[in-house]
């Protein structure tokens, strides 16, 4: 397994990226490689400070940086030697060979999401049959983990894009989450068929026409965390807002519970602390590490901008599952089957 890591991406870069890479070494096999992409001086000094020297760590030096607040498309086009651009090139079969190396099996960044999506599409291109890639996030709910797609790659999807998200999300849920027959739903303002925009209604009909899919229709926001569906399809704006809202609400609730219990009974608070910590761990995005950008010709993972070392290490560790499960092959096969059925 050969994974590329954007060391310069994220709110806490490069320190957390380097810490995550070092922590991931214990999960790597002797023949695995972790390619660190970014400023050579930063990477070398970071490894030296941690007294780490491992032949599995390979440095790819870059001279430019795309910041978290930089305009994605313009930055990718104008900063060819940025860590995000170079990392995406290393994940491309065509462009990696031009650099004289075999393409990486997967790439990972906690940097500018828009830039990551743009660079991946520009250099790695799309899988056959895919119209628009989408970011698929595993979200822990009270009924178990579910998939939400898209959470930021495509803010104005067309109906066919949403229908493909349903197919790709279904493959993800089957192969990664182990759900035999995932229930697919489209996010809407109500469960009734007549609800939603014209695009939502069209997407709903396209998903409904797929006889091989367990499509259950519309789903409201409150149904997501009750486990009414295993795959929730939505546009990038709604998906991203949902994700950030859930993260903030979850963290706020745990803090409020902790404060109130400590106020009422400090001794009980100390006994209750391990329970709260375990529940929080089960619902912490750091445990999942990163979200795949489904639909690109390669494996591209995008971590939360505020990811800490644990999230980076977990993402690297979990990448092997995606590689072994041949997710992209299954997506191409499934989309081809859907197109044949419609034709």
C-alpha positions in Angstrom: 0.0 0.0 0.0 1.3 3.4 -1.0 -0.5 6.5 0.4 0.2 10.2 -0.2 -0.3 12.6 2.6 -0.7 16.4 2.2 1.5 17.5 5.1 0.6 21.2 4.6 -3.2 20.9 4.6 -5.4 21.5 7.6 -5.9 24.0 10.5 -3.1 22.3 12.5 -0.6 21.6 9.7 2.1 20.6 9.4 2.5 19.4 13.0 -0.7 17.2 13.2 -0.1 15.8 9.8 3.4 14.7 10.8 2.2 13.4 14.1 -0.5 11.4 12.3 2.0 10.0 9.9 4.3 8.9 12.7 1.4 7.3 14.6 0.2 5.4 11.5 3.6 3.7 11.1 2.7 1.1 13.6 -0.2 0.0 11.4 1.8 -0.1 8.2 3.4 -3.3 6.8 7.1 -3.5 6.0 6.5 -3.0 2.3 4.1 -0.1 2.7 5.0 3.5 1.9 3.7 6.8 3.2 4.5 9.6 0.8 4.8 13.0 2.6 4.0 15.9 0.3 5.0 19.4 1.3 7.8 21.7 2.3 10.9 19.6 2.6 12.4 21.7 5.5 9.2 21.5 7.5 8.9 17.7 7.0 12.5 17.0 7.7 12.7 19.2 10.8 9.3 17.7 12.0 10.6 14.2 11.7 13.9 15.1 13.3 12.1 16.7 16.3 10.2 13.5 16.8 13.4 11.5 16.3 11.8 9.5 13.5 13.7 7.9 10.6 11.8 5.2 8.7 12.4 4.0 5.1 8.6 3.8 4.6 8.4 7.6 4.8 9.1 9.2 1.4 9.3 12.9 1.0 8.0 14.8 -2.1 9.0 18.4 -1.8 6.8 21.3 -2.9 7.3 25.0 -2.9 3.7 26.4 -2.9 0.8 26.3 -0.5 -3.0 26.5 -0.9 -4.5 27.9 2.3 -7.8 27.0 3.8 -9.4 30.3 2.8 -7.9 30.5 -0.7 -10.2 30.3 -3.7 -10.1 26.6 -4.8 -10.2 26.6 -8.6 -8.0 29.7 -9.1 -5.4 28.4 -6.5 -5.2 24.9 -8.1 -4.7 26.4 -11.5 -2.1 29.0 -10.5 -0.1 27.0 -7.9 1.1 24.0 -9.8 3.7 23.1 -7.2 1.4 23.2 -4.2 1.1 20.2 -2.0 -2.5 19.6 -3.0 -1.7 19.7 -6.7 1.4 17.5 -6.4 -0.4 15.0 -4.2 -3.2 14.7 -6.8 -0.7 14.2 -9.6 0.9 11.4 -7.6 -2.5 9.7 -7.4 -3.0 10.0 -11.1 -1.8 7.1 -13.3 -0.8 9.4 -16.2 0.9 12.1 -14.2 2.7 9.9 -11.7 4.4 8.0 -14.5 5.6 11.3 -15.9 7.2 12.0 -12.6 8.9 8.6 -12.9 7.0 6.8 -10.1 4.1 4.4 -9.9 0.8 6.0 -9.0 -0.1 6.0 -5.3 -2.9 3.7 -4.2 -4.6 6.6 -2.2 -4.1 10.2 -1.3 -5.2 12.1 1.8 -5.5 15.8 2.7 -7.1 17.8 5.5 -6.6 21.0 3.5 -8.9 23.2 1.5 -11.8 20.9 0.5 -12.7 22.8 -2.7 -9.1 22.7 -3.8 -8.8 19.0 -3.1 -11.9 18.2 -5.1 -10.7 20.4 -8.0 -7.2 19.0 -8.0 -8.5 15.4 -7.9 -10.9 15.9 -10.8 -8.2 17.8 -12.8 -5.4 15.3 -12.4 -7.0 12.0 -11.5 -10.1 12.5 -13.7 -13.4 10.8 -13.2 -14.3 7.1 -13.3 -16.1 5.9 -16.4 -19.7 6.8 -16.3 -19.4 9.2 -13.3 -20.8 12.7 -14.0 -19.7 14.4 -10.7 -17.7 13.0 -7.8 -19.3 13.4 -4.3 -17.9 13.3 -0.8 -19.3 10.5 1.2 -19.2 10.9 5.0 -19.8 8.1 7.5 -21.9 9.6 10.2 -22.5 7.8 13.5 -26.2 7.8 14.6 -28.2 6.3 17.4 -29.1 3.4 15.1 -25.6 2.9 13.8 -23.4 4.5 11.1 -24.9 5.9 7.9 -23.6 7.4 4.7 -24.3 11.0 3.7 -23.4 12.0 0.1 -22.6 14.8 -0.9 -21.2 17.0 1.8 -19.4 19.7 -0.2 -18.1 18.6 -3.6 -21.1 19.6 -5.7 -23.2 22.5 -4.4 -25.6 22.7 -7.4 -26.1 19.1 -8.5 -28.4 18.1 -11.3 -30.9 15.2 -10.8 -28.6 12.7 -12.6 -25.8 13.6 -10.2 -28.0 13.0 -7.2 -29.1 9.6 -8.6 -25.5 8.6 -9.1 -24.7 9.6 -5.5 -27.4 7.2 -4.5 -25.6 4.4 -6.4 -22.1 5.3 -5.2 -23.3 5.7 -1.6 -25.0 2.3 -1.8 -21.8 0.7 -2.9 -19.9 2.4 -0.1 -22.5 1.3 2.5 -22.3 -2.3 1.3 -18.6 -2.7 0.9 -17.3 -0.5 3.8 -20.1 -0.5 6.4 -21.1 -4.1 5.6 -24.8 -3.4 5.1 -26.2 -6.1 2.9 -29.1 -4.1 1.4 -28.6 -0.4 2.2 -31.8 1.7 2.4 -31.3 4.8 0.2 -33.2 8.0 0.7 -33.0 11.6 -0.6 -33.0 14.5 1.8 -36.1 16.6 1.4 -38.4 18.9 3.4 -41.0 16.2 3.8 -41.7 12.5 3.1 -44.5 13.1 0.6 -43.7 12.6 -3.1 -44.9 16.0 -4.1 -42.5 17.8 -1.7 -39.2 19.5 -2.9 -37.8 21.3 -5.9 -38.2 20.1 -9.5 -34.7 18.7 -9.3 -35.4 16.7 -6.2 -38.5 15.3 -7.7 -36.6 14.3 -10.8 -33.8 12.7 -8.8 -36.4 10.8 -6.8 -37.9 9.3 -9.9 -34.5 8.3 -11.2 -33.6 6.6 -8.0 -37.1 5.0 -7.8 -36.6 3.5 -11.3 -33.6 1.5 -10.1 -35.2 -1.8 -9.3 -32.0 -3.2 -7.8 -31.8 -0.5 -5.2 -33.7 -0.4 -1.8 -34.9 3.2 -2.4 -37.3 4.3 0.3 -38.1 7.8 -1.0 -37.7 11.2 0.8 -36.3 11.6 4.3 -36.5 14.5 6.6 -33.7 15.8 8.7 -35.0 14.4 12.0 -35.2 10.9 10.4 -31.5 10.8 9.6 -30.3 10.2 13.2 -33.2 7.8 13.9 -31.7 5.4 11.4 -34.5 5.6 8.9 -32.0 5.2 6.0 -28.5 3.8 5.5 -27.6 6.2 2.7 -28.8 9.8 2.5 -28.5 11.7 -0.8 -28.3 15.4 -0.8 -26.5 18.4 -2.4 -23.2 19.7 -1.2 -24.6 22.7 0.6 -27.3 20.9 2.6 -24.9 18.0 3.3 -22.2 20.2 4.6 -24.5 22.2 6.8 -26.0 19.0 8.2 -22.6 17.7 9.0 -21.3 20.8 10.7 -24.6 21.3 12.6 -24.4 17.8 13.9 -20.8 18.2 15.0 -21.5 21.4 16.9 -24.7 20.1 18.5 -23.1 16.9 19.6 -20.1 18.6 21.2 -22.4 21.2 22.8 -24.7 18.6 24.3 -21.8 16.6 25.8 -20.4 19.8 27.4 -23.8 20.8 28.8 -24.3 17.4 30.3 -20.9 17.4 31.9 -21.4 20.9 33.4 -24.8 20.1 34.8 -23.8 16.8 36.3 -20.7 18.5 37.9 -22.9 21.2 39.3 -25.4 18.8 40.9 -23.0 16.2 42.1 -19.2 16.5 41.5 -18.6 13.0 42.8 -21.1 11.6 40.3 -19.5 13.7 37.6 -16.2 11.9 38.1 -17.8 8.5 37.9 -19.9 9.5 34.9 -16.9 10.9 33.0 -15.7 7.6 31.5 -19.2 6.9 30.2 -19.5 10.3 28.5 -16.0 9.9 27.1 -16.9 6.6 25.5 -20.2 7.8 24.0 -18.3 10.8 22.6 -15.7 8.6 21.2 -18.3 6.5 19.4 -19.7 9.7 17.8 -16.4 11.5 17.1 -15.5 12.1 13.5 -11.8 11.6 14.4 -12.5 7.9 14.7 -13.4 7.6 11.0 -10.5 9.7 9.9 -11.5 10.9 6.4 -14.2 10.9 3.8 -13.7 9.5 0.3 -14.3 11.5 -2.8 -16.3 8.9 -4.6 -16.2 9.0 -8.4 -12.6 10.0 -9.1 -10.3 7.6 -10.9 -8.2 6.7 -7.8 -8.7 6.9 -4.1 -8.9 10.5 -2.7 -9.7 11.0 1.0 -10.6 14.4 2.5 -10.2 14.9 6.2 -11.9 17.5 8.4 -10.0 20.8 8.4 -9.6 20.7 12.1 -8.4 17.0 12.1 -5.9 16.1 14.8 -3.2 13.5 14.6 -5.6 10.7 15.6 -7.9 11.4 12.6 -4.9 11.4 10.2 -3.6 8.2 11.6 -7.0 6.5 11.5 -7.6 7.7 7.9 -4.3 6.1 6.8 -5.1 2.9 8.7 -8.6 2.6 7.2 -7.3 3.3 3.6 -6.3 -0.3 3.3 -9.9 -1.4 3.6 -10.9 0.8 0.6 -8.0 -0.5 -1.4 -8.7 -4.2 -0.6 -12.5 -3.8 -1.3 -11.8 -2.4 -4.8 -14.5 0.3 -4.3 -13.9 2.0 -7.7 -14.4 -1.2 -9.6 -17.7 -1.9 -7.9 -18.9 1.7 -8.6 -18.1 1.4 -12.3 -19.8 -2.0 -12.5 -22.9 -0.8 -10.7 -23.3 2.4 -12.7 -22.9 0.4 -15.9 -25.7 -1.9 -14.8 -27.9 1.0 -14.0 -27.3 2.6 -17.4 -28.1 -0.6 -19.2 -31.3 -1.0 -17.3 -32.4 2.6 -18.3 -31.3 2.3 -22.0 
